[in-house]
Amino acid sequence: MIGIFDSGIGGLTVAREIRKKIPSADILYFGDVARMPYGNKSPETVTEYSREIVRYLIGRGAETIVIACNTASAVATSKLRREFSVPIFDVIAPAVKVALQPTTCNLQPDQKIAVLGTRATVGSGAYQKALAAASKKIKVTALACPIFVPLVEEGYAGTAEGAEIVKHTLRPLVSRKPETIILGCTHYPLLKKEIRAVFPKARLVDSSAVADEVLKKYREKGERRGKTGRIEIVVTDLTPHFLRFARKIIGSAAKIKKIGVERLNK
Ligand code: DGL
């Protein structure tokens, strides 16, 4: 079983991608809705929340963990890998790998890459370090966009007001003319249209890139074919908003269950 977690709803887009690529896998998705957002919390708090969730997922039978949350990936991955023996995938390394793949419109080794993320993700320097380790020639600009998560949560994606706020937030990047933009947050793919309006020529890379890495691992292990995997969603708070989003992204196949945060430590 693959255990996937995020601070809330956004990671469901990663779960959907993994389900599409590995339909036979059983998936247990954990959304820490009661304690979101993670993006403006300290690394210590996000690491502690992540640790509790990974322990819960392993206790429920997860043999592989996917940290679908960029903030948790940025601040907690190395600690979690030291503490738990199951394979743990983060969303940062796969996105960086895709961003560095040359495309026809993007062949320069000194390309300009922009990273958008929460305050915690950008502050951790995780994307910047991973990109710098891969090539010294790349020019990286990272921009925290803390307004983007509430914008999506409050339904402003796809509205003129939302587009205006996205444009205003991205203004510091305009003169840098990035060729590739990493959407380093679960919510930002939902603002793709608005981001593309500001940077029509840039390639946008998001967290779903991790699905290919998980698929590779499954193939090595010998993927079971022929059966459709189960998907279960566990949340620390079940809001109508989450329910609507989950149905939209995953459909009605998923069983959704709420557990109290206190249950994580039992
Ligand atoms: N899931 C978080 C991330 O990808 C965004 C939402 C939050 O701040 O909790 O960074």
Boltz pocket constraint, residues with backbone or C-beta under 6 A from the ligand:
constraints:
  - pocket:
      binder: B
      contacts: [[A, 6], [A, 7], [A, 8], [A, 10], [A, 11], [A, 36], [A, 37], [A, 38], [A, 39], [A, 40], [A, 68], [A, 69], [A, 70], [A, 71], [A, 72], [A, 118], [A, 121], [A, 149], [A, 184], [A, 185], [A, 186], [A, 187]]
      max_distance: 6.0
